[in-house]
Amino acid sequence: MTTNIGKDGRALPEGLRERWRDESVGSVWRRPSDWYHPAVDGLAVAVLAGRDPAPAAWELGHARGEHGVGIGEALDDLVCLYRSTGRPTPPLDAVRALNEGWSDAQAAFVTTGTCVDPGTGLPTQQYLAVRLSEAYLCAEQDDVDPALQHRLVVVDVAAGHVSGLMRAARSAAVGAAMREAFGAGHPMATLGGGVFVVLVRTDDDVDARVADLRADVARRCEDVEVRISVRQPVRVWVEPLPETHAEAVQRLSHLARPEPWAGVPRPAGPADDAGPLGATLPPGLLTADLWPYGVTGLREDASRGADAPETDPGEQD
């Protein structure tokens, strides 16, 4: 086989790197000038030699993260490599390794903690979005609906707008309870303002974990001032994964609640009189008359051209 020598001194089958680059730059890569990195050659050699691609994929993911490439762009580029070799999708191990390399590079950058929320000790929304991509690739490889393999457990502990000190105490207590109830094997994140999300498999015993979570939150929030800032019992519902990764990321954004959340509608969920976990909801927000804190009066707001709540939802607790 005719070969050429890569920039790292290793032999590459002629044309592979160029085919990969052409496929990527022509479809997903934003800046052609920054596509090449020596880690590209390492992954190409591993793929062509039939070796485990995970170590080289981790190196490439780490390089992409260090150079500010977004995780979506990096994953699409990985897909382009495998398409260049006649395979429609990369193996899950390679995707996971690239994700982990990218995440590690991002974590090393930031001392401010963009991957881990300092108040709860849990990962952030952005980190969970990265882990969700693995679930979607797994479903694609198994040729099944993502909702048949995974679902989102949404946890809302907030009883209303609270002061910064009480919010910090609540966040620390609930973060510890979440880690205890679901464990390190379940990707999870805080979305702000007492809203949390956990990615679980459809065959997980969610009922038992939620019962443990509610009991642990109650125990950790026994202090009367903290207790009044926490819903009793903790409000939990389950949602199937949307059809695509992009829709799942958008759903996380819809569920997210800024800090402080006064004046911001609470995340869409079931009515409080639903079952123990609430109804399984399709993606989308509840209409104003179904907000879990009750029906609000409506007024015509000419500036927005639509009905708007008459009062601030965050002030009704």
URKA-V618343 format. One record per pair of residues at least 4 apart in sequence whose C-alpha atoms are under 6 Angstrom apart, sorted by the first residue. I is the first residue (numbers start at 1). GAP is how many residues later the second one is. If there is no record, write none. Layout:
I	GAP
I	GAP
This chain:
3	9
3	10
3	11
4	7
4	8
4	10
5	4
5	5
5	6
5	7
6	4
18	4
20	61
20	64
21	4
22	4
23	57
24	4
24	5
24	53
24	56
25	4
25	7
39	21
42	14
43	13
45	4
46	5
46	7
53	4
53	41
54	39
54	40
54	43
57	37
57	40
57	41
58	39
58	40
58	43
61	37
61	40
61	41
62	39
62	40
62	43
64	5
65	4
65	37
65	40
65	41
66	39
79	10
79	11
82	5
82	8
83	4
83	5
100	4
115	8
115	9
115	12
116	6
116	7
116	8
117	4
117	5
117	6
117	7
119	52
119	53
120	51
120	52
120	55
122	67
123	66
124	65
124	66
125	64
125	66
129	120
139	4
139	5
139	7
147	93
147	94
149	52
149	53
150	50
150	51
150	52
151	48
151	49
151	88
151	89
151	90
152	46
152	47
152	86
152	87
153	44
153	45
153	84
153	85
154	42
154	43
154	82
154	83
155	40
155	41
155	80
155	81
156	38
156	39
156	79
157	37
157	73
157	74
157	77
158	36
158	72
158	73
159	70
159	71
159	72
160	157
161	101
166	60
171	4
173	47
174	43
177	36
177	39
177	40
178	4
179	4
181	28
181	31
181	32
187	11
187	12
188	9
188	10
189	7
189	8
190	6
191	4
191	5
191	65
192	65
192	66
193	64
193	66
193	68
214	20
217	4
221	5
221	6
222	5
223	4
236	41
237	40
237	41
238	42
239	41
239	42
242	5
242	6
255	12
257	4
262	52
263	49
263	50
263	51
268	17
268	18
270	8
270	9
271	21
274	4
286	4
289	6
297	13
298	10
298	11
298	12
299	8
299	9
299	11
300	7
301	4
